[in-house]
Amino acid sequence: MKYKAVSTAEYLAFWKTTTGDLSSLVRFWESWAEKLKWHEKWRSPFDGRRWFAGGKLNASVNVLDKHRGTFVWEKAGLIFETEEGDVHVYTYSQLHMLTEKVAAKLRALRVGPGDYVLIYAPPLPETLAVAWAAARVGAPFEWVFTGWGFWFLSLRIRAVRPKVIITTDAFPRRGRPVAVKANVDKAVEASGIETKVALIPRMGIDVEKKPWDVHFFDVSDTGEGGPVFVEADHPLFALPATEAEGSEGTVVHETGGYLTQTYATTLWIGLRPRDTYFCTVLPGWITGITYVLFGPFMVGSTVVVYEGGPDYPHWDRWWSILERYAVTVFLTTPGALRLLSRSSKVEEYNLDMLRLVLTTAEPMEEELWWWTYKNATGQSFVYDYDPKSGGGRVPVIHFYITREVGTFLAGNLPNLAFAPIKPGTSGLPFPGFAIDSLDNGASVRNKPGRLVLKMPWPGMPLESHRWVGGVFYLGDIGIIDDDMYIRVLGRDDEVLKVNGYRISPGDIRKALEAVGIKAEVYGRSDPLKFQVPVVKAGSPPEEVKKVVRSYVGPIADPEVVQ
């Protein structure tokens, strides 16, 4: 595979043409907005506050309908593999049909423009269709990761007040059913919010009927659910604004600007219509929403979705998926690779079809980059880069993302202009993103500073405490060197990064306080997970762990209870 390689200086010269001043930046993003399917074009690309004001569009049209009449329409759009090993394949036309049926069901539940749909379920074909169907009827959605406990879920129910919650009876994890509906029932009761709960059967587990249950979410019925065209600033989806003190706040992404930068960045990072793509980050996180639910389907790629973890029934499950479906682009996290580097035999699998390995979610140390580059990219030599081995393996590219930005905003871009990789960094700023590092308000190089965006971008949140003096603080500490390569070091607050998950110490503390346990919560470094929670409390460790696992979720399980 050949890539359009450029020098760092050439790339930065191009980047500066997109961020040199506001008018240049707006023209750049407007050129990408024009590649979307708009029902009505905007009056102004940027009015100083809002992007593409007056424009109308629908997100599901830009994900599915746009491919009608092209070769993409009847090609495989989704390959879904269950933990048990069952495989279900959907073409783009079949995904479109499923989404229309689900949209009709949402309308039957009186879900319309502005009504939130909350999804607390694994990424099944039906739940992917729920997200697209919500957008189709003009309803924003929030997808809550099933690793969160009932108390955390109740916070999200109170935050967005959903018209309906979509869940399932249970899903398998390491061969055992995880009872999802039971968590939803506890969360609805704890929230005090009036809502409805609709069930998508997955494992056939009996569930207790509750007053808020409407009916089983059977999508076998026929029905038309034509698209509702919304204003560009109409909310598309929400995520918790996880801060050190808790996750009661909400980050809302608007339709037009978010889709513009999602489509652009998905193409830049390497996805094409004939790619088969596997991302291990689930849609409950911003990477999974942007680079599973939206970006790859907007491009027209074949997307592999696996509902289980990497370690069942063997530690090589992900490598076997890459080999079995001839995956060409693989996106995962450094935390997962750290674990797999110690536990699986990647050399036993044929990964020669890979042309890109992409990582994100947390800092990636140089040693891990070199392990991935030499061991997890197959035996094909396609990229003349490695000066130490004299070879040229598949590129390993680390990207920087935050949920507030909504897409990757730094990294190397094989489908645009591929500058040299510096292992252990998040590469260079993306076009249209004016990244800088500040120390006491002054721009700094080669030493730690607070990472910021100094100009607007299409998916920016309008209301956020991170806007200070016209500068948006990204929430991370990093070093930008003289060549503008970015090395992210960690958060600039007490929020933890655990295996790529963003976890608030405040959520853990408040959950313990809810049962009468006063505690201090902080993080410490960990060689596998990057960080782990530590709790200091005057209660037995097992009692503390039980509360945290149940209320906040297993992903927040304290490593140490003092």
N, C-alpha and C positions, 0 to 999 in steps of 0.2 A: 504494500500500500504506500503510495506516494502522498505526501502532504505538502501544502504550499508553505514551505519554510521561509522565514524572514529573519533578519537580525533583530536583536532587541531594540536597537536605535530606529530601525524601519517601523517596527510595530508601534513604538511610543510616538513616533511622528504621526502615524495614522490615528492613534488614540487621542492625541491632542486636537486633531481636527474635529473630533466629536465632543470634546469637553472644553475647548478653548474659551468659549463664551456661551451665554444662554441661548442665543439665536442659533448657533451651530448645533448645540445639543438638541434643541427642539426640532430642527430640520432633520437631524439624524433619526430621531425616534419617529417622526412623522413618516419618513420613508419606509419604516418597518410596519407602522400601523396600516399603511396602504396595502400591505400584503394579506391582511385579514379580510374576512367576509363581513361587510358592513351592510346593514339594512338602510341606514341613512348616514351620510358622511357628516363629520363634525363641522361646526362653525369656525372653531379655532383649535389648533393643535395643543396650545397651552395658554391659559389666560392669566398666568401668574399664580394660580392656585390649583386649578383642575385641568386634567388632560382630556383632550378630544371632546370638549363640551359640545353638547348638541348631537353628537353621534349616537346612533343606536345599533345594537348588535345582539347576538345571542351566543353564549359560550358553547352550547352543545352543537350548534351549527358549525362552529369553527373547529370542533373536535371530530364530528362524524359527517354531517350533511355535506360538507365541502368536498368530500371525496367521491360523491356520487358522479358517475360518468367517467371516472378514471380507473386505471388498473388496480388502484388501492381498494376500491369498493368491494371486490369479491376475493381479495387476498386475506390471509389470516391476520386479524387485528389483535386478538388476545389468545394466548395459550395459558390456560389456568391449570396448575398442578396442585392437587390436594396433598396433605401430609401423608395420606394413605397410598398415594401414587396414582390416583385416577387423574386422567387428563381430559380437559374439555377445550375445544377449539372453536372460536367464534370469528367469522369474517366481519369486516366493517359493516356490511349490510345487515348482518344478524345482530350486531351490537346496536345499530340504529333502531332496528325493530324492537329489541328488548327495551331500549331507552324510551321509545314511544309508549310501550305498554306500561312501564313504570310511571311515566309522566301522567298517563290517564288515571292510574291508581292514586297518585298524589292529588290530582284534581278531585277525585271522588272523596278524598279526605279533606276537601276544601282548602288545600294548600295552594296559595297563589303568590303573586309578586310581593316581596317583602317578608313573607312568613319563613322563619328559619326551619330547616330540617336538620336534625342532629343524628349523626350516624355513629353508633357504638357497636361495631362489628368488624370482623376480619375482612380483607379485600377479596370478597367473592365476586364473580361476574355480576350478580344481582346488585351488590352494594356499590360497585363501580357505576352501574347503570343508575342507581339512586342519585348519586352526585350529579351525573350528567342530566338526569330527568329533573332534578331540583332546579338546575340552571335553565332547563328548557321551559319551565313554567314561571321563571323569574324569582324563584325562591333561593335565597342564600343558604348554604349548608355549613355545618361544622362537623368534621370527622374527628372523633375522640378516640385515641389509641386505646385498644382493649387492655393494654398493660397498666392503665390507670385504674385505681380502685373506685368504689362506689361514692366515697366522700368527694374525691376530686371530680368525678362525673357530676355530682350534684352542684358543684360550683359552676360548671359549664352550663348546666340546665338553667341555673339562676341568671347566668350572664346573658344568654341569647334567647331564653324563653321560647323554646321551639314549639311549633304547631304540632309536630309529630317527631317521635324518636324511632329510628329504624334500628332494629337489632336482630339477633338470631338466638336460637335456643342455646347452642354451645358450639365451640369449635375445638378441634383436637390440638393438643400440644404434648409432644412426646408420647403419643398414643393414648392420652387420657383426655376426657372432655373437660373443657373450661366453661363453667356455667355462666354465660353472658347475661341472659335474661334476668337471672336472680340479682345480679349487680344493678341492672337498670331499675328493677322494682325498688330496691333499697335507696337508690339515688333519687328517684322520683319522689318517694316518701320524704326523704331528708330535705329535698329542695323546697317543698311546699308550692311548687308551680303546677298549674293545671295544664296538662298536655295529653297527648295520645301516644300509645306505643304499638307499633306494627312489627310483626315477626316474620323474618325470612327463615324457614326451616333449614337446618344444616345437618344435624346429627340425629334428629328424631328423638330428642330427649323431652320427656314430659316437663312442662312448665306450669307453674301455678298461675291461674287466671286472676287478673287484677281488674279493678274498675276502670283503669285507663287503657286496657287492652281493647283494640278496635276489632281486628280480625287478622287472620294469617295473611301475610303479604304475598298472596299467590299471584304470580305474574304470568299465568298461563292464559288469562283472558285477553281478548283482542281489544284494541282501542287506539284512537288517534290522540296524540298529544303534540299538536303543532307548537312551534317555538313562539315564546313571548319575547319580543325585541325590547330591550331595556336601554336606558341611558348609559353612556360609557362609565359614569360614576356610580352606577347601581352596584350594591354589594354582591360579590360572587361567593365568597366563603370567609370564614373566620377561624382564628386560632387563638388559644390562650396567650395573653401577654405575660409570659412567665417572668417575674421579677424576683429579686431576693426576698421580698416580703410576702410574696404569694402570687397566685395565678387568677385573681378575680377579674383582671382587666382583659381586654379583647383587642386583637389585631384584626382589622377587617381589610380585605383586598377587594378592590373595585374591578369591574369587568374589563373595560377597554384597555386601560394602561397595563394591567396585569397580563392580559392575553398577548399584548404587543411584545412585552419583554420576554414572556415565556416562549413564544414562537421563535423569536430571534435567538435567544440564548440556547435553545434546544438544537437549532441548526448549527450554531457556532461550535458547540461542544462535540459535535461529530455525528449526530443522528441523521439518517437519511431514510427515504421510504423503503428501501430494500434491506434495511438492517433488521436483525433480530436482537432485541434489547432486553436485558434482565437487570432490574434494580431491586436491591434487597431492603430498601428503606420503605416503610409502609405509609399509606396516605394519611395517617394520623399526624405526620410530621411534614414540614414544608417541602422538604426534598421529595417525599412521596407524593404529595399533591401536585407539585409542579412538574416533576419528572417521571411520574407514573400516570396520574389521572389526565393531565392536560398536554404537556409538551410533546411526548412521543406520538400520541394519537393525532395531534395537530399536524405533525410532520408526515404521518402515514406509516410509521414503522410497525413491525410485529412485536408486541410487548408480552414478555413472559412474566406471569405473576405466580408466586408460590406462597401458600398461606402459612407454612411452617417455619421453624427455625433451621439453623445450619447444621444441627447436631443429631438429627433423628431421621431414620434409624441408625445413621452412622455420621461421623464428622465430615464425610466427603459429599454430603447431599448437594451443596451448591455447585461443587465442581462437576458432579454428575449431571446437573441441570444444564450447565454451560456446554458440556459435551453432547448431551442428548439432543438439544435443540439447535446446535451449531450457532450459539450466541456470538454475535460479532461485537457488541458493545456491552460492557459489564460495569455497573455502578454500585458501589458498596461503601462501607465506612472503614476508617483505620482501626476502630475497635474490633470489628469483625475480622479483619485481616490479622491483627495481633493474635487473636484466639486461634484462627485457622493455621497460622504459621507454626503453632505449637502442637496442633492436634490432628491435622489431616495430611494425607499423602497426595498432594497436588500433582506430583510428577507421574502418577499412575493414570492420569486423564489426558486425553487429546484436546488441547485448547488452541490448536493451531488456527482455528477459524477466528479467534479474537483479533480485532484490530485496534481496540481501545479498552483500557482499564481505567475507570474514573473513580475517584474517592471524594468524600466530603464529610461534613458534620462535626469534625473536631480536628485539632492539629495533627499532622502526620510527621513523625520524626524521620530523619534521613535514613536511618538504619532500616526502618520498615519499608520505606520507598524502595530501597535497593533489594530487599528480600522479594517484594512483590514483582519488581522489574525482572529479576533473574529467575523466579520460580513460578509465578502465577500468570505468565503471559504466553505459555506454549513454547514451542521450539522454532517457530517461524521467525526469521530475521527480516523485518520489514522497515525498520526505522533506523537510519544511520545516526545514532546518537551516542552510544556508550563508549566513551574514550578509554575506559579501563579494560574492557573486554575486546575492543576492536569490532564488536558486532553491531547489531541494530535491532533490538527487540521491539515489541509492541509498546507504544507510549503508555506510561502510567502518569495520569494527570490528576492533581489534587485541586479541588475547587473550594471557594469560600462562599458561604451562604448564611443569611440570617432570615428568620421568619418575617421580620419587619420589611426587609427588602423584597422578599418573595421569590427571587431567583438567584442563581449564581451571579456574583458580581466581580470575581477575580479568578484567574486560572489561565491555562494555555488553550488556544482555540484552533484545533486541527482543521475545522471546516471554514476558517476565515483567513487567518494569518498566523501561522504557527511559529512563535518565537521559541528560543531554546528553553528547556526545562531546567530549573534549579531544584534538585531534590530537597525535600523538607520545607518547601515554600508553597504558598497558594498561587504562585505565578504572578501575572501582571493584571492590572485593572482591566475590566471589560470595557469595550467601547460604550460611551454614553453613561459611564459611572465615574464620577469625579472623586475618587478615593484619595484620602490623605491621612497622615498621622499627626496628631497634635499633642504637644506637651505645654500645659499652661496657655493654651490658645495659639501657640506658635507651631508652624510646620517643622517637623524634625525628620532626620534620616539617620539610619544605622543605630538607633537606640529606641527603647520602648516608648510608645505613645498610644493615645486613644484613637482608634480607627474611626474615621468619619466619612460622610459624603457631603461635599461642599456645594453641590448643585442638585436640583430636583431630578427625579427619575420617574418613569411612567407609573410604576406600581407603588408609589410612596404613600404612606398613611398621612391623611390630612391632619389628624389630631394625635399628637404623641408628645410625651414629656421629653423625648429624645431630641426634639427640635430645640436647639439653644442658639440664639443669635443667628438664625438662618443656616445653621450647620446641623446635620443629623448625626448624632452619636450612635454608632453601630452596636455598642455594648461589649466590645472586645479590645484587648490590648494587643498590639502587634508592632513589628519592626518593618519599616519600608527601607530598603537599601538604596544606594545611589542609582541603581538600574530600575527602580520602582517595583522590584519583586517584594511580595508581601509574605511575612512569616507571622502567622497568628500564634500568640502565646497562650491566650485564655481570656476569660471574662474580665471585665473591668468592675464587676460587682461580685456578690457572693453566690450568684447562680452557679449550679454545678453542671459539668458536662460528664455524664456517666454513660460510657459506651455510646457516645453520640447523642444521648438523650439530655434534654435541657430540664433540669429539676431544681425547683425552688426550695431552699432551706426553710422558708416561711411556711410552705405547704406542709412539710413534715412536722414543724413545730406546732402549727395550728391544729393539725389532726390529732396530735398527742394531747394538746390542751383540751380538745373536745371530749376526751375521756378522763380528764383530770390529771394528766401527767405533764408536769412542767419540765421543759428540756431546752438545752442549747444544741444547735445543729450547725455543722460546718463541714467542709470537704477537705480531703487530703489527696495527694497524688497517688496514683496506682499504675504499675507498669503495664497492666492489661486494659483496664477500663478508663484510663486517663485520670479520672477522679472517682472517689467513692464517698458516700455520706458517712459522717460520724455523728453519733448522738450521745450527749452527756445528760443523763437523767437519773433520778433517784428511784427508779423502778427496775424490776428484774429484766435482764436483756431479752428474754424470750417474749415477755409481755410487750415490751416496746416494739420488737420486730413484728409481732403479730398485728399490732395496731397499724403500723406503717404499711405492711403488706396489704391489709384489708382496706384501709381508708385511702391511702395515697396510691398504692400499687406495688407489685413485686419489683418493678424497675427502680423503686426508691428504697429498697431494702437496705438498712444501714449495714455497712461493713463491720463497724465496731460500735458497741454500746458501752459507754463508760459509766 
